């Protein structure tokens, strides 16, 4: 049996396949004859193609032959933000169905290049900034340029090894996709469960996984909280802006995010207590708030609320993040300009909410959703590790740092 070739070689992208820029839109294309669906930059993401928003325009038969896509073609974003230019996906859809617009570059591999290997290489080039280096910036859009892309050098092993490399990377890709699907499902479950528990509470049958059987759930109308004037005290950890405006979890968990506030004079620091909710008055109508996990400092740009005895802080934070209460925040906000709103403390305190009268039930609801949140975080951490593993393997395998030998031949 002939031994497999093992040497790597370098060639231009244009010598390993066909590079084609998509067709530019013209004024009459929207209503012309031979309407054909086409893919554009809005359809091509990192590793997949979204067909939910496909547009059509007129392509002649000659144009269709030039601009159509077939299985195995790689579509790259020609015009994108600088960090995303060259974002690519392998087309695996039906033949003779879609064409491409000039916001995309189509690369069709020749016989010496495996499409999956080429797509993995292009993904690496985007990640390490190789596409950004050759892109030309115009206003806020970076253009890859079909000619510049075609002139890049690609170093590749023999075809059989390319396929083995892409098979290894595909295993990791499938693991990542499965984990991301689990995360999406958990988020959906959490949204549904949060809505049910925050609006209906725990019924007489109790909540699955929580020892609440036999406990009824009576709801009462209460005010949200008491407005407090925080004590000014320097030298305490600072609850950073990110936890006030962007925190999507139940509480701020990352101790590395706590730091000493230095941009304000010490006498301006506002001390808040564990369990207080600090909110951004300019963005509260978007649910921009943070729950203090420890005694900490915020700037006086924020409003601090301290829960009354009828409202558990962790449960209150869930309420503050719920779509129903965010809608109420927007309703009570006052417009400053056409696109800016402010939720004044006195308006927020007018809002009444329906909550379980029993604070024990509130705690059980908060704990149940917190456990679900923790599971989502664990899945996200697992996905991050898979991405790191794939990044390292891609570097080693796609540069020849680690070789993938052929499988051992069976002997009789």
C-alpha positions, -999 to 999 in steps of 0.1 A, spaced: 0 0 0 13 34 -9 24 56 20 4 88 26 21 120 17 29 140 49 44 173 37 27 206 42 27 232 15 18 269 11 -4 283 -16 -25 314 -23 -62 311 -14 -70 319 -51 -50 289 -62 -69 265 -40 -104 275 -50 -128 300 -66 -132 334 -49 -164 353 -58 -178 385 -45 -216 387 -44 -238 408 -67 -245 444 -59 -281 455 -55 -295 478 -81 -325 501 -81 -346 478 -103 -336 445 -87 -363 446 -60 -391 444 -85 -374 429 -116 -380 395 -131 -366 362 -119 -368 370 -82 -343 349 -64 -336 346 -26 -301 358 -17 -279 356 13 -262 387 28 -241 396 57 -271 396 81 -276 359 74 -240 346 79 -229 341 115 -199 324 131 -204 288 119 -240 289 109 -264 305 84 -297 321 96 -324 317 70 -351 336 90 -347 369 72 -338 361 36 -345 388 9 -351 384 -28 -340 404 -59 -338 399 -96 -311 377 -110 -308 368 -147 -300 332 -156 -264 342 -164 -261 360 -130 -276 330 -112 -248 308 -126 -222 332 -113 -236 340 -78 -254 308 -67 -242 288 -37 -240 250 -33 -232 226 -5 -195 230 6 -193 267 -3 -179 289 24 -195 323 28 -175 351 45 -187 385 56 -171 410 33 -185 441 51 -186 440 88 -172 456 120 -135 453 121 -135 425 147 -161 405 128 -150 410 92 -144 376 76 -169 359 98 -178 327 79 -200 297 77 -201 265 56 -232 264 34 -249 230 36 -283 239 22 -301 229 -9 -285 236 -44 -297 262 -68 -318 280 -42 -298 310 -30 -275 335 -45 -252 360 -27 -252 398 -24 -219 417 -24 -217 420 14 -205 383 11 -176 366 -4 -181 330 -16 -151 306 -15 -155 273 -34 -128 248 -26 -108 231 -53 -98 194 -52 -68 200 -29 -87 217 -1 -114 202 22 -142 227 28 -144 219 66 -106 224 69 -108 257 50 -137 270 71 -117 261 103 -87 280 89 -108 310 81 -123 309 116 -88 310 131 -78 339 108 -107 359 121 -99 350 157 -63 360 155 -71 393 136 -56 383 102 -87 394 84 -88 427 104 -52 433 93 -60 432 56 -94 449 58 -100 484 46 -120 506 70 -147 529 56 -167 548 83 -179 521 107 -176 492 82 -145 472 75 -143 455 40 -124 423 36 -119 427 -1 -122 396 -24 -89 404 -40 -71 408 -7 -86 377 7 -77 357 -25 -40 368 -21 -36 354 14 -12 325 19 -27 293 34 -5 265 46 -21 231 45 -14 194 49 -24 167 24 -61 163 19 -65 132 41 -49 149 71 -71 180 64 -101 158 68 -88 142 100 -81 176 115 -116 189 106 -131 158 120 -114 164 154 -125 201 154 -160 191 144 -163 169 175 -156 199 197 -180 221 176 -208 196 181 -201 195 219 -202 232 220 -235 234 200 -251 208 223 -240 227 254 -253 260 239 -286 244 232 -288 232 268 -281 268 280 -308 282 256 -333 256 269 -324 263 306 -329 301 300 -363 294 284 -373 272 314 -360 299 338 -381 326 321 -412 305 322 -406 294 358 -399 329 369 -431 342 353 -452 315 369 -436 318 404 -436 356 404 -472 359 393 -488 328 408 -464 317 435 -464 281 449 -497 263 450 -510 239 475 -491 211 459 -458 229 465 -429 235 441 -409 206 427 -377 202 445 -387 224 474 -402 211 506 -433 233 505 -461 206 501 -493 217 517 -485 253 519 -509 277 503 -498 309 486 -517 340 494 -507 371 475 -509 406 489 -503 441 474 -474 460 489 -451 489 480 -418 480 466 -394 492 493 -383 520 514 -361 547 500 -329 551 520 -303 578 522 -270 558 523 -244 566 548 -213 583 534 -183 563 544 -150 558 526 -127 528 523 -153 501 517 -155 478 486 -172 494 456 -202 478 439 -191 485 403 -213 500 376 -214 467 357 -233 451 386 -258 480 387 -265 484 350 -258 451 335 -259 423 360 -282 395 348 -278 372 378 -296 370 411 -267 386 430 -233 399 422 -210 368 427 -176 378 413 -154 392 441 -129 403 415 -155 429 403 -153 447 437 -128 474 440 -121 506 459 -138 535 444 -112 561 434 -129 584 410 -148 602 437 -136 620 468 -141 598 500 -168 620 514 -189 613 483 -189 575 487 -223 561 496 -224 530 518 -251 504 510 -259 474 530 -261 438 519 -296 432 505 -301 468 493 -309 473 457 -291 501 439 -306 513 406 -296 536 378 -323 563 377 -316 569 340 -319 533 330 -342 517 356 -369 514 330 -346 489 314 -343 469 346 -308 483 354 -303 474 390 -280 455 412 -284 436 445 -256 442 470 -242 410 482 -219 427 507 -217 461 523 -202 482 496 -200 517 480 -218 532 451 -216 567 437 -245 592 444 -256 588 408 -276 557 420 -307 554 441 -307 529 469 -337 510 481 -339 490 513 -365 462 514 -392 465 540 -400 435 563 -426 421 539 -402 417 510 -372 394 508 -343 412 490 -335 383 466 -371 379 457 -375 417 452 -345 416 428 -362 390 407 -393 412 406 -372 442 395 -359 421 366 -393 407 355 -408 420 322 -440 430 340 -423 452 365 -399 467 339 -430 476 319 -443 494 351 -410 512 355 -413 525 319 -449 535 325 -439 556 355 -407 571 339 -406 606 327 -392 614 293 -363 638 292 -357 637 255 -373 616 227 -352 585 237 -342 592 273 -362 585 304 -357 590 341 -374 570 369 -376 593 399 -376 576 433 -409 591 443 -425 576 412 -410 542 418 -423 541 453 -458 546 440 -457 512 423 -476 484 440 -466 448 435 -484 415 443 -462 392 463 -466 360 484 -476 371 519 -454 344 534 -417 355 533 -407 319 535 -423 313 502 -405 343 487 -372 328 499 -381 294 484 -389 310 450 -357 330 450 -337 299 460 -353 278 433 -345 303 406 -311 309 420 -303 272 416 -314 273 380 -293 303 375 -263 285 390 -268 256 366 -268 280 337 -236 295 349 -220 260 352 -230 252 316 -216 286 305 -184 278 322 -183 244 305 -188 260 271 -161 285 278 -137 257 286 -147 239 253 -140 271 234 -106 274 250 -98 238 242 -109 243 206 -88 274 203 -57 257 215 -63 226 193 -70 248 163 -37 266 168 -18 234 171 -36 214 144 -39 242 118 -3 252 120 12 217 120 24 221 156 6 188 163 2 163 136 -27 139 131 -13 106 118 -34 82 97 -52 55 116 -32 24 122 -37 -1 94 -51 -34 105 -28 -64 100 -39 -99 92 
